[in-house]
């Protein structure tokens, strides 16, 4: 299995700065009575050509699948699927931002047209919009025994898709706090410590509303599976106060990693997968799931309406829930593996570095950490415009 990858891979996978126009427009589409956009359950399935047409089209983020060390055009886990099934996969790295991709395929979906894609991977908060709009199909779990057996219980039933009937996590991650232990001179245990005096001007928060709000609410003791508008505005009040007093250096996309490495920032909101990769070069950088808890999120697989190769896509999804395959992928991407059984596979590896990944709680959270992880209730369409305006006015977008 490959060694720990470079940080470059992680940077392109998470959304960067979002303009108000984009998010407001999405909220308006999903929640302001655009009836033509919603697709009824009976109108979502297309003619499935899988039995006679052994192929499928899969849209994913750049650098989000294992590649061969000597030939980056080869993808071992995907190549193995093609060999074993005879199904040819057109794998396209075309998703660079959730909102951008939404804008790219939404005209077809709202007009009940094919997208040309059988499988897509987007972040769960965006998946929620697709599910509510009726733009994705239910998967046939009877044809996916690996998903049924091995999907992490923590990820099985998010509020936007109870029972995960429309979505399957591709990879997961944790939004927590990263800090430089040597330069700070102490450990961080809670969200409230971001507001400590010795961190004034040396803190960054994530700029994206959907990425930032849940962890901050958890710092206030909020159950993020059922947060309210009052909880949201309380967080905004706190952040606004800390902006005015100079506590927060700036709001960032994935570029928070540069500030943390340079030492300009001592503590920040961060993604677990990024920190694993930073630690390979700087062991002083730590990641903490705060005592109050942290957000567990996923980028998930979905089958769009009218997909022409639905059965083939379902087989591919199930392939990646084979623990052997999931372990090979986890060793490469270094995010939270949605297949806990892959941990034992990695532990049995003859390669010491690969076996060590099985003990990394940021890939396989231990029991103590799992108790503090939760999937946030997503921002509903009726809330989005108001909340986005409030948040972006503070962030400066």
C-alpha positions as CSV (number, residue, x, y, z in Angstrom):
1,X,0.0,0.0,0.0
2,X,1.2,3.6,-0.7
3,X,2.9,5.7,1.9
4,X,1.3,8.8,3.5
5,X,0.4,11.2,0.7
6,X,1.4,14.9,0.3
7,X,-0.7,17.7,1.6
8,X,-1.4,18.8,-2.0
9,X,-4.1,16.1,-2.3
10,X,-6.3,17.4,0.5
11,X,-6.3,21.0,-0.5
12,X,-8.6,20.7,-3.5
13,X,-11.2,18.5,-1.9
14,X,-12.9,21.0,0.4
15,X,-14.8,24.1,-0.6
16,X,-13.1,27.4,-0.5
17,X,-14.6,30.9,-0.1
18,X,-18.2,31.1,-1.1
19,X,-19.9,34.3,-2.5
20,X,-23.3,35.3,-1.1
21,X,-24.9,35.2,-4.5
22,X,-24.1,31.5,-4.9
23,X,-25.5,30.3,-1.6
24,X,-28.4,32.7,-1.6
25,X,-29.4,31.5,-5.1
26,X,-29.2,27.9,-4.0
27,X,-31.4,28.6,-1.0
28,X,-33.9,30.4,-3.1
29,X,-34.0,27.5,-5.6
30,X,-34.5,24.9,-2.9
31,X,-36.9,26.7,-0.6
32,X,-38.8,29.5,-2.3
33,X,-41.5,27.6,-4.1
34,X,-39.7,26.7,-7.4
35,X,-42.0,23.7,-7.9
36,X,-40.5,22.7,-11.3
37,X,-37.2,22.0,-9.6
38,X,-38.6,19.2,-7.5
39,X,-38.8,15.7,-9.0
40,X,-41.4,13.3,-7.8
41,X,-40.2,9.8,-6.7
42,X,-41.8,8.1,-9.7
43,X,-40.0,10.3,-12.2
44,X,-36.4,9.8,-11.0
45,X,-35.4,6.4,-12.6
46,X,-34.3,6.2,-16.2
47,X,-33.9,3.2,-18.4
48,X,-31.0,1.2,-16.9
49,X,-28.6,0.0,-19.6
50,X,-26.3,-1.8,-17.1
51,X,-27.0,-5.3,-18.3
52,X,-25.9,-4.7,-21.8
53,X,-23.7,-1.6,-21.5
54,X,-20.8,-2.4,-19.2
55,X,-19.7,1.0,-18.2
56,X,-20.4,4.0,-16.0
57,X,-19.4,7.6,-15.6
58,X,-18.1,8.7,-12.2
59,X,-17.5,12.4,-11.2
60,X,-15.2,12.9,-8.2
61,X,-12.9,15.5,-6.7
62,X,-9.3,15.8,-7.8
63,X,-6.7,13.7,-5.9
64,X,-9.4,11.7,-4.0
65,X,-8.6,8.1,-5.1
66,X,-5.5,5.9,-4.8
67,X,-3.0,6.0,-7.6
68,X,0.0,3.8,-8.4
69,X,3.3,5.2,-7.1
70,X,5.0,4.7,-10.4
71,X,2.2,5.6,-12.8
72,X,-0.4,8.2,-11.6
73,X,-2.7,7.2,-14.4
74,X,-3.3,3.9,-12.7
75,X,-5.8,3.7,-9.9
76,X,-5.4,0.3,-8.2
77,X,-8.7,-0.1,-6.4
78,X,-10.7,1.1,-9.5
79,X,-8.6,-0.9,-11.9
80,X,-9.4,-4.0,-9.8
81,X,-13.1,-3.3,-10.0
82,X,-12.9,-3.0,-13.8
83,X,-11.0,-6.3,-14.0
84,X,-13.3,-8.3,-11.8
85,X,-16.6,-7.0,-13.2
86,X,-15.8,-6.2,-16.9
87,X,-17.3,-2.7,-16.2
88,X,-15.4,0.2,-17.7
89,X,-15.4,3.3,-15.5
90,X,-15.0,6.8,-17.0
91,X,-13.5,8.5,-13.9
92,X,-13.6,12.3,-14.2
93,X,-12.0,14.6,-11.6
94,X,-14.4,17.5,-12.3
95,X,-15.6,18.5,-8.9
96,X,-13.6,21.4,-7.4
97,X,-16.3,23.1,-5.3
98,X,-19.8,22.0,-4.1
99,X,-21.6,25.2,-5.3
100,X,-19.8,25.2,-8.6
101,X,-20.7,21.6,-9.4
102,X,-24.3,22.3,-8.3
103,X,-24.5,25.1,-10.8
104,X,-23.0,22.8,-13.5
105,X,-25.5,20.0,-13.3
106,X,-28.6,21.7,-11.8
107,X,-30.1,22.9,-15.1
108,X,-30.3,19.3,-16.3
109,X,-31.7,18.0,-13.1
110,X,-34.4,20.6,-12.6
111,X,-35.5,20.2,-16.2
112,X,-35.6,16.4,-15.7
113,X,-32.8,15.7,-18.1
114,X,-29.8,13.3,-17.9
115,X,-26.6,14.7,-16.5
116,X,-24.3,12.3,-18.3
117,X,-23.1,11.0,-14.9
118,X,-24.0,7.8,-13.1
119,X,-22.2,8.5,-9.8
120,X,-21.1,11.8,-8.1
121,X,-19.3,12.6,-4.9
122,X,-20.3,15.8,-3.0
123,X,-20.3,17.0,0.6
124,X,-23.2,15.9,2.8
125,X,-24.5,19.4,3.3
126,X,-24.9,19.7,-0.4
127,X,-26.2,16.1,-0.7
128,X,-29.0,17.3,1.5
129,X,-30.2,19.7,-1.2
130,X,-30.1,17.0,-3.9
131,X,-32.1,14.7,-1.6
132,X,-34.7,17.3,-0.8
133,X,-35.1,18.3,-4.4
134,X,-35.6,14.7,-5.5
135,X,-32.5,14.8,-7.7
136,X,-31.0,11.5,-6.7
137,X,-32.3,7.9,-6.7
138,X,-32.5,5.4,-3.9
139,X,-29.9,2.7,-4.0
140,X,-30.8,-0.9,-4.0
141,X,-29.2,-2.1,-0.7
142,X,-30.0,-5.7,-1.5
143,X,-27.4,-5.4,-4.2
144,X,-24.9,-3.9,-1.8
145,X,-24.1,-6.4,0.9
146,X,-20.8,-4.8,1.8
147,X,-22.5,-1.4,2.4
148,X,-25.1,-3.1,4.6
149,X,-22.5,-5.0,6.6
150,X,-19.6,-2.5,6.9
151,X,-20.9,1.1,6.9
152,X,-19.8,2.8,10.1
153,X,-22.8,3.0,12.5
154,X,-22.0,6.7,13.2
155,X,-22.7,7.5,9.6
156,X,-25.8,5.4,8.9
157,X,-28.6,7.8,9.4
158,X,-27.9,11.6,9.0
159,X,-30.9,13.9,9.4
160,X,-31.1,14.7,5.7
161,X,-31.1,11.0,4.6
162,X,-32.5,8.7,7.3
163,X,-31.1,5.2,6.8
164,X,-28.7,6.5,4.0
165,X,-31.1,5.3,1.3
166,X,-29.9,7.9,-1.2
167,X,-26.3,8.4,-0.2
168,X,-23.2,6.4,0.8
169,X,-20.1,8.0,2.4
170,X,-17.1,8.0,0.2
171,X,-14.7,9.3,2.9
172,X,-15.3,11.1,6.1
173,X,-13.5,13.6,8.3
174,X,-13.6,15.6,11.5
175,X,-13.7,19.3,11.9
176,X,-11.8,20.1,15.1
177,X,-8.9,22.3,16.2
178,X,-5.3,22.2,15.1
179,X,-2.6,23.9,17.0
180,X,1.2,24.2,17.2
181,X,2.1,22.6,20.5
182,X,5.7,23.8,20.7
183,X,5.0,27.4,19.7
184,X,1.9,27.7,21.9
185,X,3.5,26.1,24.8
186,X,0.4,24.3,26.0
187,X,-2.4,21.9,24.9
188,X,-5.8,22.9,23.8
189,X,-8.8,20.9,25.1
190,X,-11.9,23.0,24.3
191,X,-13.4,25.3,21.8
192,X,-13.5,28.2,24.3
193,X,-9.7,28.2,24.5
194,X,-9.6,29.7,21.0
195,X,-10.7,32.9,22.7
196,X,-7.8,32.9,25.3
197,X,-5.5,35.9,25.6
198,X,-2.3,34.1,24.5
199,X,-4.0,33.4,21.1
200,X,-5.1,36.9,20.3
201,X,-4.5,37.6,16.6
202,X,-3.2,34.0,16.1
203,X,-6.6,32.2,15.5
204,X,-8.3,31.4,12.2
205,X,-11.8,30.1,11.5
206,X,-13.1,28.5,8.4
207,X,-14.9,30.9,6.1
208,X,-17.6,28.6,4.8
209,X,-20.8,28.7,6.8
210,X,-21.5,25.0,6.4
211,X,-17.9,24.1,7.4
212,X,-17.6,26.4,10.4
213,X,-20.8,26.7,12.5
214,X,-21.2,23.2,14.0
215,X,-17.9,23.1,15.9
216,X,-18.5,26.5,17.3
217,X,-22.0,25.5,18.5
218,X,-20.5,22.4,20.2
219,X,-18.3,24.7,22.1
220,X,-21.5,26.1,23.6
221,X,-22.7,22.7,24.6
222,X,-25.3,22.5,21.8
223,X,-26.4,19.2,20.4
224,X,-25.6,19.8,16.7
225,X,-28.0,17.1,15.6
226,X,-30.9,19.4,16.6
227,X,-29.6,23.0,16.8
228,X,-31.9,26.0,16.5
229,X,-31.8,29.5,15.0
230,X,-31.0,30.9,18.5
231,X,-28.0,28.6,18.7
232,X,-26.8,29.9,15.4
233,X,-27.2,33.6,16.3
234,X,-25.4,33.0,19.6
235,X,-22.4,31.7,17.7
236,X,-22.5,34.7,15.3
237,X,-22.6,37.1,18.3
238,X,-19.5,35.4,19.7
239,X,-17.6,35.3,16.5
240,X,-18.5,39.0,15.8
241,X,-17.2,40.0,19.2
242,X,-13.9,38.2,18.7
243,X,-13.5,39.7,15.3
244,X,-13.9,43.2,16.7
245,X,-11.4,42.6,19.5
246,X,-8.8,41.2,17.2
247,X,-8.8,37.7,18.4
248,X,-9.4,36.2,15.0
249,X,-6.6,36.8,12.5
250,X,-8.7,35.9,9.4
251,X,-11.2,33.5,7.9
252,X,-9.8,30.9,5.6
253,X,-10.4,28.1,3.1
254,X,-7.9,25.3,3.1
255,X,-5.1,27.9,3.2
256,X,-5.2,27.7,7.0
257,X,-2.6,25.1,6.6
258,X,0.0,27.6,5.4
259,X,-0.6,29.9,8.4
260,X,-0.3,27.0,10.8
261,X,2.9,25.7,9.2
262,X,4.5,29.2,9.1
263,X,3.6,29.9,12.7
264,X,1.6,33.0,11.9
265,X,-1.4,31.1,13.4
266,X,-1.2,29.0,16.6
267,X,-4.6,27.5,16.6
268,X,-7.4,27.1,14.0
269,X,-10.4,25.2,12.9
270,X,-9.1,22.3,10.8
271,X,-9.9,19.1,9.0
272,X,-8.5,15.9,10.4
273,X,-7.1,14.6,7.1
274,X,-5.1,17.8,6.5
275,X,-3.5,17.5,9.9
276,X,-2.4,13.9,9.4
277,X,-0.5,15.1,6.4
278,X,1.0,18.2,8.1
279,X,2.2,16.0,11.0
280,X,4.3,14.0,8.6
281,X,6.6,17.1,8.3
282,X,5.9,18.8,11.6
283,X,5.1,16.6,14.7
284,X,4.5,19.7,16.7
285,X,1.2,20.2,15.0
286,X,-1.6,18.6,16.9
287,X,-5.3,17.9,16.2
288,X,-7.9,17.8,19.0
289,X,-11.5,16.7,19.2
290,X,-12.6,19.2,21.9
291,X,-14.1,18.0,25.1
292,X,-17.4,19.4,24.0
293,X,-17.3,17.4,20.8
294,X,-16.5,17.8,17.1
295,X,-18.3,17.5,13.8
296,X,-18.1,14.3,11.8
297,X,-18.8,15.0,8.1
298,X,-18.7,13.0,4.9
299,X,-18.3,13.4,1.1
300,X,-20.9,11.0,-0.2
301,X,-21.7,9.0,-3.3
302,X,-25.0,9.5,-5.0
303,X,-26.7,8.3,-8.2
304,X,-28.4,11.2,-10.1
305,X,-31.9,11.0,-11.6
306,X,-32.1,9.3,-15.0
307,X,-28.6,7.7,-14.7
308,X,-28.3,5.2,-17.4
309,X,-26.0,2.8,-15.5
310,X,-27.5,2.7,-12.0
311,X,-26.9,-1.0,-11.3
312,X,-23.2,-0.7,-12.4
313,X,-22.9,2.3,-10.1
314,X,-24.3,0.4,-7.2
315,X,-21.8,-2.4,-7.8
316,X,-19.0,0.1,-7.7
317,X,-20.2,1.7,-4.5
318,X,-20.3,-1.8,-2.9
319,X,-16.8,-2.6,-4.2
320,X,-15.4,0.2,-2.1
321,X,-17.1,-1.2,1.1
322,X,-15.1,-4.4,0.9
323,X,-12.8,-4.0,3.9
324,X,-9.7,-4.9,1.8
325,X,-10.5,-2.2,-0.8
326,X,-11.5,0.3,1.8
327,X,-8.2,-0.3,3.6
328,X,-6.2,0.3,0.4
329,X,-8.0,3.6,-0.2
330,X,-7.7,4.7,3.4
331,X,-4.0,4.2,3.3
332,X,-3.8,6.7,0.5
333,X,-6.3,9.4,1.3
334,X,-5.8,9.5,5.1
335,X,-9.3,10.7,6.0
336,X,-11.7,9.0,8.4
337,X,-12.5,5.6,6.9
338,X,-16.3,4.9,6.7
339,X,-15.5,1.1,6.9
340,X,-14.3,0.3,10.5
341,X,-13.4,-3.3,9.4
342,X,-10.6,-1.9,7.2
343,X,-8.7,-1.1,10.4
344,X,-7.9,-4.8,11.0
345,X,-6.7,-5.1,7.3
346,X,-4.3,-2.3,7.7
347,X,-3.0,-3.6,11.1
348,X,-2.1,-6.9,9.4
349,X,0.1,-5.1,6.7
350,X,3.7,-6.2,6.5
351,X,4.6,-2.5,5.9
352,X,5.3,-0.8,9.2
353,X,4.1,2.7,8.0
354,X,0.9,1.2,6.6
355,X,0.2,-0.9,9.7
356,X,0.7,2.3,11.8
357,X,-2.2,3.9,10.1
358,X,-4.5,1.4,11.8
359,X,-3.6,3.0,15.1
360,X,-4.3,6.6,14.0
361,X,-7.5,7.8,15.6
362,X,-7.9,10.4,12.9
363,X,-8.4,7.6,10.4
364,X,-10.1,5.1,12.8
365,X,-11.4,7.1,15.8
366,X,-11.1,5.2,19.1
367,X,-14.1,4.6,21.4
368,X,-13.4,7.8,23.4
369,X,-13.2,10.0,20.4
370,X,-16.3,8.4,18.8
371,X,-18.4,9.4,21.8
372,X,-17.6,13.0,21.1
373,X,-18.4,13.0,17.3
374,X,-21.7,14.0,15.8
375,X,-23.2,14.7,12.4
376,X,-24.7,18.2,12.3
377,X,-28.2,18.9,11.2
378,X,-27.7,20.7,7.9
379,X,-29.0,24.2,7.2
380,X,-32.4,23.9,5.7
381,X,-33.4,25.8,2.6
382,X,-35.8,28.1,4.5
383,X,-32.9,29.1,6.8
384,X,-30.1,29.5,4.3
385,X,-30.5,33.0,2.9
386,X,-30.9,34.6,6.4
387,X,-28.0,32.6,7.9
388,X,-25.7,33.2,5.0
389,X,-26.3,36.9,5.1
390,X,-25.5,37.0,8.8
391,X,-22.4,34.8,8.5
392,X,-21.0,36.5,5.4
393,X,-21.4,39.9,6.9
394,X,-19.1,38.8,9.8
395,X,-16.6,37.0,7.6
396,X,-16.4,39.8,5.1
397,X,-17.6,37.9,2.0
